[in-house]
């Protein structure tokens, strides 16, 4: 019996060792995402001021990153966060972005303390959770701009000429953020925004 005991204990130990890694398995995301931070620096170009913070491809690593950074409402005025699929830069000129556009949500200054952080988190969860149904492949990323007159959140798509996909993305976005039915959000093509100031670019679609 004494001789059998070490073997039994060893078997139990092996079973515990085999089981413990299963508890540590992370939940993979469908895509790998990169978080960017922008802060205006008069000594650097706009593109050079875009700083790549970190990339992640699991649920656990997303939350580890999100819980480690400042919330959007506490960013200095003039700063941005951007979350894009890995390999896509948060700029119109990127090959994956230039033919696309963005659903734009404008927030007044009073909403910074009441709704900005919740809206931005919901947008992040929509992205990493691939929650735009069959149209998630059309998503490139999202940007939050903290500005003196009011903040903006944009959800970027890769093709501004896919009305069915664009409208469905906008509808899901509005429903998820619980934006009142009487409040419209608009979709702007990047080509229109580049040729005009962002506030005057016409909406190609609204929901």
Secondary structure, DSSP 8 states (H G I E B T S, - for coil): -HHHHHHHHHHHHHHHHHHHHHHH---EEEEEEEEEEE---TTS-TTTTEEEEEEEEEHHHHHHHHTTS--GGGS-TT-EEEEEETT--SSTTSTTTTT-EEEEEE--TTHIIIIIHHHHHHHHHHHHTT-SGGGGGGEEEEEEE--SS--EEEEEES-TT-HHHHHHHHHHHHHHTT--TTS--EEEEHHHHHHS-TTT---SEE-
